[in-house]
Amino acid sequence: LTEPYDFIPVFNKILNKHVTEDDFINNYDINKIYGITDDDWENITNDEGKTIKDLFLDTCRMRKDAPLVIQTLQRDHNCMCITARNRSECQEITRKFLTDNNLSWLKVRYLNSHDKLEAAKQYNIDIMIEDNPEVINKLAKNGITVIAIGCNWNKNTKGENIYRVETWREAGITLMMLLTVNKFGGIRKDLKDKYTDR
């Protein structure tokens, strides 16, 4: 749901780095790119005493068209957000973020890890929108259709059950195509090729 690179200027300032979006090409490991540890997320602070974890969450902006797509889909489908942000303060920030973007009604499932496969099975998820390449691959290999929303870290994530898009508008079009396929069977080859061969 969030813009992928909003945290970079904030982290660069606090950590005195010159990281760019290009540093994330096929690399999802923020710790490795910035040379920090999991403990640093709680221990490194800015001048106001906010941790880099809090600043990371504070800088998140909603991707363009995401609320419109979700609101449109919710009319006929059951939509939910599955997130690994399970700490209580993360839950509060997530709820506020959704409310501020007119999605206060959206169901949210908070996980203790990035492994979303069990949750997808538990909640009978047919189609998932995701940017984490490990999650994308694991879901797709287990038969769950995934719309890979474009980010530098998942540029080479391709395969069966994976549909690549760059924007939420494209995600909405792809979702409608896939849901129509589920309802009526078959898929037009030109549409499948457009979104799977990127």
N, C-alpha and C positions, 0 to 999 in steps of 0.2 A: 504493500500500500504506500510505502514511503519513497521519497526521492532517494536514490542510492548514495549520493556523494555529498550531501549537505554537511556532514561532520568533518570533512577534510580541512577546511580553513580553520575551524576551531581547534582540531587536534594539531595542525601544523603550528599554530600560534603557541599553544601550551607546551608542546613537546619540542619546539624549535626545529621543525622538520620542513622539508620542501616536497612533500608527497603530492602527486597529481592523480587524476583519474586513471591515467595510463599505467600507473603502478599496480592497479588492481586487475589488469588484463590477465584472465585465467588464474587469478589468485584471490581467494576469499578471506585470507588470514590477516586480519587487521593487526593482530599482535606482532606477527612476523614483519609486516611492512613497516610498522612504526617502532619495532624493537622494544616492545613492552610485554609484560606478563599479565596473567589473569588478575593477580593481586594489584597491579598498577591501576586497573580500572577503578578500584575503590580507594586507592591511596594517593594518586596524583590529582591535585586540585588546581583550580585557577585562583586568581587573586581574591575572589569572593568566597572561596572555600567549597565550590561545587566540584564534585569528582568528575573525571572524564566520562564515567558511565552516565552520570546525570546529564552532562552536557551533550553526550551522544543522543540521549533520548529527547532532550529539549530542542535539538536542532532539526528534528524530523519534520518534514513537510509532506503533505499528501501529494501523491502523483496526480497530475492533471487527468481529469475524466474518471478517476477511480470511483468517487461517490456516485456519479451518474450511472456508470455501468452497474455497480452493485445495486443501486436503487431500482434500476430497470429490471435486473434479473430477479430481484426479490419478489416481484409481482407474481411470478409463476414458479419460482424455485426456492429452495431452502439454502440461504447463504450463511456462511460463518467464517470467522477469522480464527485460524489456528496459529498461535505464536509461542515461541520459546521464552518469551519475557514473562517469567512467572513470579518474580519477587513482588511483594505487595506494592512497593512504590512504583514498579513498572506497570502493574495492573492499573493503578490510579492514573498514571500518565497515558496509558493506552485508552482507558475509558474517556478521559478528557479529550484526547486526540480525536477519537471517533465522534464524540459529541460536537466538538468544534467543527467537524466536517460533515455534519448532518447525517451521521451514521450511528447515533446513540442506541438505536434499536438492534444493531448487528450483534448476533451471538458471538461470544469470544470464548475460546478454549485455550487455557494457559497450560503449557507443558514445562516440564523440568529439563528438557533437552531439545536439541534441534531435530531429533528423530521423530518425524511427523507421520511415519508409516502406520504405527499402531493407532494413532488418533484418526487417521484417514479411514482405516478399516472399521474402527469402533463407530464412527459417525456416518458410515456408508458414503464416503465422498466419491463421487464419480469423476469430478474434474477439479484440479487444484491449480491455482496460480501461485508460482513460486520463483524465487531468484537464486536461492542457494543451490549450487550445482550438485552437491552431495545428496541433498534432499530430492532434487529433480530426478536424478538418476535412480535413486532407491525406489521412489514412488513408481516411476515408469517401468522399471524392471519387475515390479510387482503388479503390473496390470492397471495402474491408475493413470488416467490421462492427465498430463501436466502441460499447462501453458507456461512456458519459460519467459518471464518478462525480462527484457533485455537489460543487462548490466555487463560491465567489462569482465567481471569474474565468471560469467557463464557463457561467454562468447562461443566456446567450442562445445557446449553441452547440446548434443543432438542424439537422436535415436528414436526407436519405436515408442509410441505413446507420448512423444514430446513435440509440442507445437511452439515455435519461437515467434515472439512478437516484440515490438519495441515500445509500444504505448498501451495505455489502458483502453483507448479507443479500438486498437487492433485486437486487444484481448477480448473486448465485448463482441466484436464481429466473429472472432474465432469461437468464442463460447456459444454464440447463437448457432453457428454452423455445426458445431459438435453436438449441441442439444437437438438440433433438427435431425442430424444423422441418427442419434439414438432413438428418436421418435419414429422416423420413417425408414431407416436402414440405408446403407450405401453412402458413399461420399464422392462428390465430384472430384476427379483427379486433379483438375487445375487448381482447385481450392486447397486440396491437401498438399500439393507440391509447393504452393506459394508459402505456406507456413511451416513446412517441415524441412525444406532444403536450404535453410538460411545459414 
